[in-house]
Amino acid sequence: MATTLQEHYDRARQVMPGGVNSSVRFNKALGVPFYTERAKGSRVWDIEGRSFIDMSMAHGAALLGHGHPAVDEAVRRSVEIGYVNSFETIYHEELARKICDCVPCADRIRFCGAGSEATLHLIRACRAHTGRDKIIRVEGHFHGYHEMIYIGGFPGPDDLEANRIHPIPESPGIPPQFADLIVSIPFNDPDSLEAAVRRHADEAALLILEPVNYNCGGILPQPGYLELARRLTEQAGIVLFFDEIQSGFKKSTACAQGEMGVTPDVCTIGKSIGGGFPLSAFCGRADIMDLYKPVGDVQHSGTFNAHIIPVLAGLAFIDLAMQEEFFERLRKLEQRFAAGMDRIIADQDLNMIVPHYGARFDIVLGRRTPPVRYEDTFCHDPQKMLKIIRGCFDRGVYFHDYGGIAVHHGYSIQHSDDDIDEVLNVLGEVLKGMKQELC
């Protein structure tokens, strides 16, 4: 039996590519994947027996923390009713109704597993609704790993302009012909948005974007940008698609669309809604959603869609999230962490910023003001970020590495004030040791 991360990595990579089941689980800061033994509340233990405050929280899926009692009870209920699978139950309708009552654009909803599935299936309906094929997408925004959309999102500095002419596939194995259907534009650039909609008004099925760009610098929409997107797409008959897989339920039950006062035609939500279990959803206007069989002709099916365990866990989550104290607690954690980081940065005069929105935050090195566009994050040094992550790991705080890029981290409802203070102490110590590199 392997007893160290390295030993288990050596064994695991004999039978799994890279010793993992998801490419990003190889932690570049550690040089091995982070193999865990158990987790509870705000903490996770690795196979070497070490305890860590978890500041990844399953990339935002564990908003309830690990092993929340309400989710434990939901799993016990699923055992009692026999892990009912591939059937509809009264619980599916109950969860669907509760989410539709929360999310402004949601007349109808369907459930699936991963966020990539949700964007894939919803793009299909958008194309069927409009009779058009092209997708206008925004640089730095992430929408899943499938061929329809894993194109043109994250070009390198030398490829930025070329990507705006002909978007670049983000993985080998994606046929270049798929890029012919993608139009890539910069975020928060009204002129580029207007030009793209005007040029492709007769061939674009949808405009897809993250209302909060957690996946690159925590960039927020500039005043008026989402409103402009809403107006232009409506005029052109293009579906406005908010990808809220990450932003949904991170700050309120209304999701970012409700908080920002702009209602898209359709949206995806995921991560946290399964209470830590794999559950995502796509929802929107009735006339678009009713294109799916058996009402319409668009196909969406799957044996494990809305398995009873994540559905019951989702009900546990939504019932907790609808309690007034839920988001009040998350707001206090956000304020405590953000104020602490602002003090650390100011006291040490560090050239970095920590944008935050709800239960997630980003760390951007190399600038003192919030980024506005994707290219504003090119100053971020991944190698320095990996060094920060390793320093925190050695002191008992786990941040996922994401290769060192300027991406999101966060906390859960089970994180305590003491947890946040300990994370701030550790970050303060690590950053102070790297002050000469970060000023």
C-alpha angles and dihedrals in degrees: 000000000000113000103184134052090247094049092050091046090054090053098041097051089059089070105021127047104260089352092278143094095219122043095227092057089082100094110216092193090060099033088230136057117274101249111197132201101192144338136208132176109327095343139083130192124212125217089264089063098251120142123223136184101239114230095169099058093191091310089299098317094104097063088142090053124239119317098359110191093234091055091046088056091048090054091050089053090052089054091053093053093045106255088285106211135183092012131099117242137186087258093064092058091044093054092043092052094048093051092045088053089056106040113070098215096043114109090144134014139194127193132222138155118259128028090243089061091051096054092043095055095041093050087056092056092046090055092047091049095052101030087228132114113202125098123209108208136176127240116251094021119117124213107166141290103277127113094252094068113005088100133098099002105110113024119170121249092264092050100045099103094039090052090057090055098043115001117235122234110242097217138034110256096048108114111239089230089074088065089064087073096052128086112191120200136173119261120250092016108125094185093054091046093051092046093050094049092046094048096044101031093121097044107033116097097185149000109222125192144146110249086211113033098217091156094066121031098321090270116186124207114263117243110287097010098107091041089054091049090051094050097045096047092047091052092049097043091243118146113245106220121190113196102212097164087122104023097046113109093354094115106010142350089259090066121217092304091061094043092050096041098235118117117204124205092245139001144184123226130184145121102078100031093080094058089237096322124105106273130138132161143199122208144161148119116003094236091057098040093047088065088082119097134292089034096036135007104265113111124232118153142131139160095239099039108135097355110199095247096061090038092057090042088050090054089051089051097047093047090054094043091054091060112100095231093056099076092030087062092048090049091055091050090049092050093046094050096042093048091048093051092047089055093049093049093046096044093051095034092232124181096231142090136209111211113195140184121178115315096349135067138181131219116219119185125201101037139071100204129062115271116247101188137027093257090057087074095058087095089067113107112215093195092056090047091052089052090053091049092049091049091053091046091054088054097049104267120115121211118171110239106217086192090298096291125144098269139134135293130169157158139256139230088263095058111109130214087252090055091053092046091051091050089050091049091051094046090047091053094046095045092047089055089053097042096121090054095047104043 
